[in-house]
Amino acid sequence: MEKFIRKHGMIGKGDVVIAGVSGGADSVCLLFVLCALQETLGFRVKACHVNHGLRGAEADEDEEYVRRLCRELEVPCRFFHENVELIAAKRKQSPEEAGRMVRREAFLAMCREDGGTKIATAHHRDDNAETVLLNMARGTGLKGLGGIRPAAGRWIRPLLALTGEQTREYLKERGIAWREDATNSGDDYTRNRIRHNVLPVLEEQVNRGAAAHLDELSRQAQEIWDYLERGVDLAWEKCVTAAAFPGKAEELVIDKERFGQEMPAGQTQLLRRCLARVRGDEKDIGSEHVTGVAGLFWQ
């Protein structure tokens, strides 16, 4: 794990790493791995636990387990309590999406208030394979094909080099217990359906190494995406002029002749970036929006 962390520049000397710890096997493995490397890499670990208020006494027992574990490891830990069901209704999100956003907000709050410089989550290789399949089904394009990055800004995933089975073996070999979340065994959540019904079929009936190949595909897609983004940076400088007027939104002017000299992939991503710049974010910008703007150049 140390080699993987160093390879991706995840943690530096003096960092304060906020680790998301639910009490499940993956997050407990993450906590122990980070604790084992603290002295070697010269950083400190703090834990963050979010009680979603969805599983009653079982969730409270998870919280107590994390509290006890952090006390034994002498790791500072903060506990957040949220009513995810109510939050999901207010935000018009699924409980799955709301839970993910609540965890993210808690990690960022702890980073901001407790001196955190990095946020570590317990995603592993199988999670990445599931994410790639989910993104493909949702039509998120090349960027989505990149799945989960080992490091992105302050967010790090030290366990991405391991499978879920390996995280459990790590704990079993050391006699470390963990908590099981009953919701993980059901198919109520989209990711669970992929985990239980899609990926196993691929591995059993198509290729035993399907998850590993999907993970490798995501790494290649990440490299291609980064290369493409650099090209779009250059195309922006060549083709786009930003104009601001008092009392009006920013306007972007794209030079038609220079735009036409770009490769199709570069044109597509340049238009997507322009739309995101004008709109304020990239969320919900689909291929139909990009295609509609592209058509204006050939009228």
N, C-alpha and C positions, 0 to 999 in steps of 0.2 A: 504493500500500500504506500509506503514511503516513496518508492520510486515513481509510482503513478502520480502522487501529489506533487512531487518535485518536477516531473515532466511537464505538467500543465500549470506550474507556477501558482498553485492554489493557495499556499500558505507561506508567509514570510516571517522572519524574525520580528517579534513584537506585536504580531497580530492577536486580536481577541476574536475567537471564533464562536459564534452563536450556533449551537447545534440543536436542531429540531428533534426532540425526543418524545415519541408517543408512548413508548413502553413496548412496542412491537419488536420482533427480532431484528429487523433491519436497522431501526434507529438505535437500539441498544448496542448492536454491533458497531455502529458509527461512533457512539459515545466512547466505547472501550478502545477503539482504534485511535481516536483523537487523544484520549488520555494517555495512551501508551507512547504517543509521538510528541507530546507537549515539550518535554525536556530536550529531546533530540533536535526538534525544529525551532524551539524557542518561542512558542506561542502559548496562549492561555485559552481554556475552554470554559464556556458558560452554556447552560442548557435552557431550552425554552419548551414548555409543554402547554398545549392548548386543549382544554376540555370543551368539546363541542356541545355538550348538553343534550346529546341525542340518545345515549345508552344508559341513562340513569345510574344505578349503583355500580354497574360494570365500568362505566367511565370514571367514576369516583375511585374505584379500586385501581384503575390504570394510573390515575394521578398519584395515589398514595404509593404505588410501586415506584414510580419515577422519583417521587420525593425521597423515598428511602434509599434508592439506588444512588442518587446524586449526593445524599448525605454520606453514604459509605465511601464514595469516590472523592469526596470533598470538592465537588463541582457546584458552583453557585447556580441556582436554577430559579426561574420565574414561571409562575403559573397564570395562564389567562383563561377566563371563563366567558364563553360566548353562547348565545342561543342561536345556533346555526339555522334551525328551522324557521325562526322568526326573521332572521336576516335574509334567508333565501326568498321568503315571501315578499319582503320589502323591496329587495333588489330585483325581483322577478328572475331568479336564478334557480338552478337545480341545487339540492342540498350538497351534491358533490362539488359543484363549482363554487358555491358559497363557502363551503368548508375549506377549499383550497385558498380562496381569497382571504379568509379570516386568518388562516395560518400565516400566510404571506405578510399580512398587516401586523400580526403579533411579532414575527421575526424582525420586521423593519423597525417596529416600535422599540423592541429590546435593543436592537443595534444602535438606535438613536439615543436611547436613554441610559444604556449601560456600557457605552464605549466600544461596541462591537465594530469590527472592521470587515469580517467575513461572515457569511451565513452558510452553514453546512446542512444539506438535506441528505436523506438516506436512500436516494434513488440508486438502484443497481442495474446491471445489464439487462435483466428481464423486463424491468420497468421501461427501459429505453426501447426495447423491441416492441412492447405494447404501445408505446407512444407513437412509434413510426407507423404501425398499422392503423392506429386511431386517426392520425393525421392524414394518412393516405385516404381513408374512408371519408373523411370530412372535406377533402379537397383543398388542403392547405398549401399545396405546391411544393417547390423545391426546398423552401425554408423549413417547412414542416417535416420534410423527409429527413432533415438533419436531426430530428428527435431532441434528446436532452444533451446539452453540452456539459463536458466535465467542469468547465469554469466559464462564467459569464458575469463580468463585473465583480460584485462582491459575493455572488452566489457560487458555491462550490459543491461538487458531488463526489466525494472521495471514494465511494463504493462502486462507481460505475464500472470498474474493472472486474467486479465480482458478480456471480449469479446469486439469485435468492437462496439457492441451496447452499452455496458456499458461505453466506452470512450465517446461516443456521449451524453449519458445521463448525464454524469459528466459535460460536457460543457453546455448542455441545462439548467440544474438546476442552473447554475451560470451565465447564460446569456452571455456566451462567444461564439463569432462567430469563424468560421474557413473557409478555402478555399476548394473548391471542384476541384479536378483534373479530367478534362473531360476524360482523357485516362483511368481512372479507370473503366469507364462504358462500355468500349469496350472489345473485345476479341482478340485484337492484340497480347497481351502478354500471355505466357503460364500460368502464375500464375492467370491471370484474367479468363482464361477458366476454371480452376479448381474452382475458387471462384464463378463463375456464373453458371457453368453447371454440376459440379461434386458434390461438397459438398452439395449444396441445394437438389439434388436428393437423396443423402444418408440420409439427415435429414428428407426429406418429405416422402420418400418411404421405408426407411429401419429402421431408428431409429432417433428420435428427438434429442437424445444426442450424435449423431455421432461425432461432433466436440470435445465435451468434452471427449469422450472416446479415440479419436485419440490423444488428448493432454495428457491424462493419460498414454496411451501406450508409448508415447515418453519419459515420465518421467521414466517408468520402463526400457525402452531400454537404457536410459542414465546410470541408475544404473548398469545394466548388463554389459554395455560396460566398465564402469570404473572398475568393478570387473575383467573383462576379461583382461583389459590392465595391471592391477597389476600382474595377472598371467603370462602375456607375458614378463613383466619385469624380473620375476624370471626365466622363461624359457630361456630368452636371456643370463642371467648370467651362466646358466647351459649348454647351447647348442652351443653358438656362440662365436667364437674367431675372432677378427678383426686383420688383418695384413696389414701393410703399407710398400710399397717398393718405393725407390727413383725413381721419374719419372713415377710412375704408379698410377692408381686409387686404392683406398682402396679395399682390398679383405676380404670377410667374409667366414669363414669356419664353417659349421654346423656339429656337431657331430651326425652321423646317428643313433647310438644306443640310445643316450639320446633323440634325436628328436622323435624317435619312441615310447618313453615312455610318450609323451605328449598326452593329449586328442585332438581329431580332431579340435575342435574350437581353441585350443591353437596353434596347428601346423599351421593352416591357417593364423592366425594373426601374428605369428612369421615370416612366410615366407613373408607376406605382408610388415612387418616392415623391413625385410632384403632388399627386392626389393626397398623400398622407400629410405633406407639408401644409397644404391649403386647408385640409379638413381638421388638422390638429393631432391626428393619430391614424394608425394603419388599420385599426379594428374595423371589420365588416367591409373592407375594400376588396371586392372580388374580381375575378378575371373579366366579368362582363363590363365592369366599370372601366378597366384598363383598355379593353377592346373598343369600347365606345369612344374613348378619347383618341385612341390610335386611328380610328376611322376618320377623324376630322382632318388628318394630315393628307389623306388621299382623295378628298372631295374635289 
